[in-house]
Amino acid sequence: MSEFTVGDTDFLLDGRPVRLLSGALHYFRVHEAQWGHRLAMLRAMGLNCVETYVPWNLHEPAPGSFRDVAALGRFLDAAREAGLWAIVRPGPYICAEWENGGLPHWVPGHPRTRDERFLRPVEDWFRRLLPEVVPRQIDRGGPVIMVQVENEYGSYGSDAEYLRRLADLLRGEGVTVPLFTSDGPEDHMLTGGSVPGVLATVNFGSHARVAFETLRGHRPQGPLMCMEFWCGWFDHWGGEHSVRDADDAAETLREILACGASVNLYMAHGGTSFAGWAGSNRGGGDMHDGPLEPDVTSYDYDAPIDEYGRPTEKFWRLREVLAEYADGPLPEPPPAPTPLGAPADVDLADFAPLSAVLQTLGGPETTSPVPPSFEELDVDRGVVRYEVTVPGPRQPYPLIARGLRDVAVVYVDGERAGVLTEGDERLKEPVAGHARVELWVESLGRVNYGPRSGEPKGITGGIMHERQFLHGVRARGLRLDAFDAGVSDVPFEPLTGEGAAGLYRGTVTVRGAGDACLELPGWTRGFVWINGFNLGRYWSAGPQRSLYVPGPVLREGANDVWVLEFEGPSTQAGLRLGTDPRNPLIPS
């Protein structure tokens, strides 16, 4: 057993000063069969610690209904086997470019405050989660050396009582290792997000000395640590791929370590936001009140270890810096993951229209005066069909989905009439009555950072014809996890040559199963499953051009493929498993 403590200037392991050289790797963004490889890559880069968030909404999709919470414990065991310490950041809020910042869509009350309606489910969640952490602390022979209190709270609020309650809850449930907070290196963030008696750390991507000077102005004592050194960045659908120069990242890392500080690379390996769990952000500067910016499926992050688990140029530059602080020679990187043996085309044979999929797998239909939100329909990730009647006879008038979030495909009397977005809520062609209007609204990810976190999804302001609200709204939701049990009950028909919104089913025959990229030329927007594993969202908006397929998902011979397309593919659309290991965020 060992003791890890916080000294006046250093972290101490059994009383001896140690420096934490950590890297972020989210267990929930990496296939479990590949955890060992990715952790070995961290060791080979020169790191002695791994850090992970814990997404509450992944593990408690409905109140009191928990799903594979033990995954965290298995990951921590894998970290110990890899010879790494571990830092756990359980939230309840995590940001992480993750759906709703990790908070469940059903969470009540005023999130991230002392509101008892919020704190009660937090307490229930932590009491279920922390048994995966407490027995794996370093003073009990495990790898866990620190646990975070909330996350970047100073960027959001100033409820000091809330932070104190969380710290007391962690201690009361048996956390004995040091607690810490992490915030931006600004006065208001450090005053709003820190807790007396709890180590404060800072997050930044550059200007390390200035950041640590700011921290020292608030905490004259205690070890310095950059809990998130942003050595890369994430991407949005419709935007440009973000890249940070490897030499620039290495120089900033050198500056951090020259200050005598510990560091956590964010991200060391980003992985993938499988199954539609990618969040979204808001533009608009400090107030974050601008347009929605949904995050892509790939969380490659331009990290030193890319989405496919391979070392990049940045890996080698950072390794050179880290090697100067190692106790001995660094291990060589493990062999690269086995790639797919040969390219393979997907043969799509069956099709079911979106309405038939909704009828089979969707939730109950409701009727209400105004459109219910996704939250009211208990839809976390997926699509909602809103249906209204335009009474008649009446002349053609504009149809408006007021307060739309995020994107809607509109049908009038069964014919596609257009696509609406948050910034373009009005159909281009007016609608005459009598008419039946369907609006299929897809959530592109709840906001994960800023004051508009937690905003509802769906049509939030009503459906209007001219200036008149249309009431009697029929609504039905289709959750992505409805596909977890399979699609055997969906009434498929043989596929014709016409592209339409719906569920496509087929197979791909694999020879030499291994890591692959799924190329989707001609497809517009939707999700893909292989052997029941949801690879995540694809979207022709770019910059992501293909989806990462972990080798453990594939099997020799025939593999089942489902494609849920929300807008309709082109007549030349195809699907192909490729062996090309290019970064899928860089267009060919």
Secondary structure, 3 states (H helix, E strand, C coil): CCCEEECCCCEEECCEEECCEEEEECHHHCCHHHHHHHHHHHHHHCCCEEEEECCHHHHCCECCECCCCHHHHHHHHHHHHCCCEEEEECCCCCCCCEHHHHCCCCCCCCCCCCCHHHHHHHHHHHHHHHHHCHHHEHHHCCCEEEEECCCCHHHCCCCHHHHHHHHHHHHHCCCCCCEEEEECCCHHHHHHHCCCCCEEEEEECCCHHHHHHHHHHHCCCCCCEEEEEECCCCCECCCCCCCCCHHHHHHHHHHHHHCCCEEEEEEEECCECHHHCECEEECCHHHCCCCEEEECCECCCCCCECCCCCECHHHHHHHHHHHCCCCCCCCCCCCCCCECCCCEECEEEEEEEHHHHHHHHCCCCEEECCCCCCCCCCCCCEEEEEEEEEEEEEEEECEEEEEEECEEEEEECCEEEEEEECCECECCCCEEEEEEEEEEEECCCCECCCCCCCCCCEEEEEEEECCEECCCEEEEEEEHHHHCCCCCCCCCEECCCCCCCEEEEEEEEECCCCEEEEECCCCCEEEEEECCEEEEEEECCCCCCEEEECHHHCCCEEEEEEEEECCCCCCCCCCEEECCCCCCCCCC
